[in-house]
Amino acid sequence: MEHLREELEELNNRLLEMSGLVEDSIVRSVNAVVNRDNEQVLTVFNNEARINKLEIQIDNLAIRLLALQQPVAIDLRFVTMSIKINNNLERMGDIAVNIAECAHSLLGMPAIKPHIDIPYMAKLAQDMIRSSIDAFVRKDAELARTVLRSDDAVDKLRDEMYADIVKFMEEAPSRVHPGIDYLFVARGLERLADHATNIAEDVLFFVQGVDVRHHAEMSQNPL
């Protein structure tokens, strides 16, 4: 039993290490877009290899736990949730790379951009990510539910940004290429919020054993 506790703690620590690295990449990728900073782009690219390595380590640790320790009840939910959170974190890292690639593309164009608030949308997504991870660490179901409630605001902002970017592109042919990059950035930020929502759903399953995907519990326990 003591060995099981040690391996569960190691799994927990690896997930926290990966979440910190992913969050750093997201912040840097957004800064790269806003500040036209190629150094930030390069750091995000370098982080990707470390994130991918951690993903494999976490998966291997979780699989070993399942095979050799045969956890039950809440420990089993923790391990299965860890595998899913690990996948969401790795996807977030990929999105940070995609945003950094857009930043690199924009560096080769004139410094014009649509009237959109990328830092604000990024902050909403980052707050959701941080809250979802905090909910996991603290086993806080209510905090996880606040993440679910935040997703609609990000979706609404994405739609508004799309409309503004389309108007920007319609004003001149030369704006189409940068406009496409900004569309991808907005889409990436919205996808980050989606992955934070996925993690919050996994936390609720871990803590309360309820499945809230696709609002499965709405009729019995509404948000």
DOMAR-18488 format. One record per residue (C-alpha): chain; residue number from 1; residue in three letters; x, y, z. Coordinates in nm, 3 decimals. Layout:
<atoms>
A/NUM/ALA/X/Y/Z
...
</atoms>
This chain:
<atoms>
A/1/MET/0.000/0.000/0.000
A/2/GLU/0.288/0.237/0.080
A/3/HIS/0.441/0.172/-0.262
A/4/LEU/0.106/0.253/-0.426
A/5/ARG/0.091/0.586/-0.241
A/6/GLU/0.444/0.672/-0.353
A/7/GLU/0.368/0.600/-0.718
A/8/LEU/0.041/0.795/-0.705
A/9/GLU/0.233/1.091/-0.561
A/10/GLU/0.492/1.063/-0.838
A/11/LEU/0.215/1.060/-1.098
A/12/ASN/0.061/1.367/-0.938
A/13/ASN/0.394/1.551/-0.939
A/14/ARG/0.464/1.469/-1.303
A/15/LEU/0.123/1.603/-1.403
A/16/LEU/0.190/1.926/-1.214
A/17/GLU/0.530/1.958/-1.381
A/18/MET/0.372/1.912/-1.722
A/19/SER/0.091/2.158/-1.651
A/20/GLY/0.344/2.423/-1.548
A/21/LEU/0.545/2.372/-1.865
A/22/VAL/0.234/2.385/-2.083
A/23/GLU/0.112/2.701/-1.913
A/24/ASP/0.452/2.862/-1.971
A/25/SER/0.435/2.775/-2.341
A/26/ILE/0.086/2.924/-2.372
A/27/VAL/0.192/3.252/-2.209
A/28/ARG/0.500/3.273/-2.430
A/29/SER/0.309/3.195/-2.750
A/30/VAL/0.057/3.473/-2.681
A/31/ASN/0.336/3.715/-2.593
A/32/ALA/0.505/3.624/-2.920
A/33/VAL/0.192/3.724/-3.114
A/34/VAL/0.124/4.043/-2.920
A/35/ASN/0.483/4.166/-2.895
A/36/ARG/0.619/4.019/-3.222
A/37/ASP/0.887/3.843/-3.018
A/38/ASN/1.078/3.568/-3.197
A/39/GLU/1.269/3.469/-2.880
A/40/GLN/0.940/3.364/-2.724
A/41/VAL/0.861/3.164/-3.037
A/42/LEU/1.188/2.972/-3.007
A/43/THR/1.128/2.897/-2.639
A/44/VAL/0.786/2.750/-2.717
A/45/PHE/0.941/2.531/-2.986
A/46/ASN/1.206/2.412/-2.738
A/47/ASN/0.942/2.337/-2.474
A/48/GLU/0.758/2.105/-2.709
A/49/ALA/1.017/1.828/-2.684
A/50/ARG/1.007/1.840/-2.304
A/51/ILE/0.626/1.829/-2.303
A/52/ASN/0.621/1.528/-2.538
A/53/LYS/0.875/1.347/-2.320
A/54/LEU/0.668/1.410/-2.009
A/55/GLU/0.354/1.286/-2.183
A/56/ILE/0.521/0.950/-2.247
A/57/GLN/0.657/0.927/-1.893
A/58/ILE/0.315/0.999/-1.741
A/59/ASP/0.139/0.746/-1.962
A/60/ASN/0.397/0.479/-1.880
A/61/LEU/0.370/0.549/-1.509
A/62/ALA/-0.011/0.533/-1.518
A/63/ILE/-0.012/0.209/-1.716
A/64/ARG/0.240/0.054/-1.477
A/65/LEU/0.021/0.154/-1.184
A/66/LEU/-0.284/-0.007/-1.342
A/67/ALA/-0.099/-0.327/-1.429
A/68/LEU/0.106/-0.383/-1.114
A/69/GLN/-0.077/-0.201/-0.832
A/70/GLN/-0.436/-0.261/-0.943
A/71/PRO/-0.579/0.051/-0.773
A/72/VAL/-0.948/0.060/-0.682
A/73/ALA/-1.216/0.320/-0.606
A/74/ILE/-1.087/0.679/-0.596
A/75/ASP/-0.729/0.571/-0.670
A/76/LEU/-0.845/0.401/-0.988
A/77/ARG/-1.038/0.714/-1.088
A/78/PHE/-0.727/0.922/-1.021
A/79/VAL/-0.511/0.709/-1.250
A/80/THR/-0.763/0.697/-1.534
A/81/MET/-0.824/1.071/-1.499
A/82/SER/-0.449/1.134/-1.507
A/83/ILE/-0.422/0.962/-1.843
A/84/LYS/-0.697/1.184/-1.983
A/85/ILE/-0.556/1.504/-1.831
A/86/ASN/-0.214/1.411/-1.967
A/87/ASN/-0.359/1.391/-2.318
A/88/ASN/-0.534/1.727/-2.281
A/89/LEU/-0.215/1.893/-2.156
A/90/GLU/-0.016/1.757/-2.450
A/91/ARG/-0.277/1.889/-2.691
A/92/MET/-0.254/2.229/-2.520
A/93/GLY/0.119/2.221/-2.578
A/94/ASP/0.057/2.153/-2.947
A/95/ILE/-0.182/2.448/-2.963
A/96/ALA/0.080/2.673/-2.804
A/97/VAL/0.320/2.565/-3.080
A/98/ASN/0.055/2.643/-3.343
A/99/ILE/0.005/2.992/-3.197
A/100/ALA/0.381/3.043/-3.190
A/101/GLU/0.398/2.941/-3.556
A/102/CYS/0.138/3.208/-3.635
A/103/ALA/0.352/3.459/-3.444
A/104/HIS/0.654/3.359/-3.651
A/105/SER/0.452/3.400/-3.971
A/106/LEU/0.330/3.745/-3.864
A/107/LEU/0.689/3.859/-3.807
A/108/GLY/0.740/3.859/-4.183
A/109/MET/0.448/4.095/-4.244
A/110/PRO/0.377/4.463/-4.173
A/111/ALA/0.280/4.533/-3.812
A/112/ILE/-0.091/4.576/-3.874
A/113/LYS/-0.362/4.382/-3.700
A/114/PRO/-0.739/4.377/-3.657
A/115/HIS/-0.895/4.548/-3.355
A/116/ILE/-0.915/4.236/-3.142
A/117/ASP/-0.816/4.183/-2.780
A/118/ILE/-0.596/3.875/-2.793
A/119/PRO/-0.451/3.929/-2.442
A/120/TYR/-0.802/3.938/-2.292
A/121/MET/-0.913/3.616/-2.462
A/122/ALA/-0.582/3.455/-2.367
A/123/LYS/-0.635/3.557/-2.004
A/124/LEU/-0.981/3.397/-2.001
A/125/ALA/-0.839/3.074/-2.140
A/126/GLN/-0.538/3.081/-1.906
A/127/ASP/-0.761/3.141/-1.604
A/128/MET/-0.968/2.839/-1.703
A/129/ILE/-0.657/2.624/-1.741
A/130/ARG/-0.516/2.737/-1.406
A/131/SER/-0.850/2.681/-1.231
A/132/SER/-0.890/2.334/-1.381
A/133/ILE/-0.544/2.232/-1.259
A/134/ASP/-0.605/2.390/-0.917
A/135/ALA/-0.933/2.200/-0.895
A/136/PHE/-0.742/1.880/-0.964
A/137/VAL/-0.477/1.954/-0.700
A/138/ARG/-0.731/2.059/-0.437
A/139/LYS/-0.995/1.804/-0.538
A/140/ASP/-1.234/2.099/-0.560
A/141/ALA/-1.554/2.012/-0.746
A/142/GLU/-1.702/2.361/-0.722
A/143/LEU/-1.393/2.519/-0.875
A/144/ALA/-1.415/2.266/-1.158
A/145/ARG/-1.773/2.373/-1.217
A/146/THR/-1.669/2.738/-1.248
A/147/VAL/-1.445/2.632/-1.537
A/148/LEU/-1.741/2.473/-1.714
A/149/ARG/-1.943/2.790/-1.668
A/150/SER/-1.662/3.003/-1.817
A/151/ASP/-1.652/2.821/-2.151
A/152/ASP/-1.951/3.005/-2.300
A/153/ALA/-1.781/3.343/-2.249
A/154/VAL/-1.477/3.227/-2.445
A/155/ASP/-1.694/3.092/-2.726
A/156/LYS/-1.880/3.423/-2.746
A/157/LEU/-1.557/3.620/-2.761
A/158/ARG/-1.423/3.390/-3.032
A/159/ASP/-1.729/3.459/-3.248
A/160/GLU/-1.685/3.835/-3.201
A/161/MET/-1.317/3.813/-3.290
A/162/TYR/-1.392/3.609/-3.601
A/163/ALA/-1.629/3.881/-3.723
A/164/ASP/-1.373/4.156/-3.660
A/165/ILE/-1.097/3.962/-3.836
A/166/VAL/-1.315/3.899/-4.141
A/167/LYS/-1.387/4.274/-4.165
A/168/PHE/-1.014/4.340/-4.137
A/169/MET/-0.940/4.102/-4.427
A/170/GLU/-1.214/4.251/-4.644
A/171/GLU/-1.054/4.597/-4.629
A/172/ALA/-0.751/4.504/-4.843
A/173/PRO/-0.611/4.193/-5.017
A/174/SER/-0.281/4.241/-4.832
A/175/ARG/-0.462/4.179/-4.504
A/176/VAL/-0.584/3.830/-4.595
A/177/HIS/-0.263/3.649/-4.502
A/178/PRO/-0.220/3.809/-4.157
A/179/GLY/-0.595/3.781/-4.104
A/180/ILE/-0.575/3.406/-4.150
A/181/ASP/-0.300/3.385/-3.890
A/182/TYR/-0.513/3.583/-3.645
A/183/LEU/-0.807/3.352/-3.713
A/184/PHE/-0.587/3.056/-3.622
A/185/VAL/-0.474/3.232/-3.304
A/186/ALA/-0.835/3.298/-3.198
A/187/ARG/-0.927/2.940/-3.278
A/188/GLY/-0.629/2.814/-3.078
A/189/LEU/-0.726/3.014/-2.772
A/190/GLU/-1.080/2.881/-2.791
A/191/ARG/-0.947/2.524/-2.818
A/192/LEU/-0.733/2.581/-2.508
A/193/ALA/-1.049/2.671/-2.318
A/194/ASP/-1.212/2.352/-2.448
A/195/HIS/-0.926/2.141/-2.314
A/196/ALA/-0.949/2.319/-1.977
A/197/THR/-1.317/2.225/-1.977
A/198/ASN/-1.224/1.863/-2.047
A/199/ILE/-0.991/1.862/-1.747
A/200/ALA/-1.259/2.017/-1.525
A/201/GLU/-1.499/1.741/-1.632
A/202/ASP/-1.237/1.481/-1.542
A/203/VAL/-1.190/1.643/-1.201
A/204/LEU/-1.562/1.615/-1.133
A/205/PHE/-1.549/1.248/-1.225
A/206/PHE/-1.247/1.201/-0.998
A/207/VAL/-1.393/1.383/-0.698
A/208/GLN/-1.761/1.299/-0.723
A/209/GLY/-1.778/1.007/-0.966
A/210/VAL/-2.018/1.197/-1.193
A/211/ASP/-1.994/1.220/-1.571
A/212/VAL/-2.079/1.572/-1.692
A/213/ARG/-1.962/1.536/-2.051
A/214/HIS/-2.221/1.671/-2.296
A/215/HIS/-2.417/1.793/-1.990
A/216/ALA/-2.496/1.434/-1.896
A/217/GLU/-2.584/1.529/-1.537
A/218/MET/-2.781/1.844/-1.616
A/219/SER/-3.122/1.695/-1.551
A/220/GLN/-3.016/1.576/-1.205
A/221/ASN/-2.752/1.821/-1.089
A/222/PRO/-2.748/2.137/-1.299
A/223/LEU/-2.448/2.367/-1.309
</atoms>
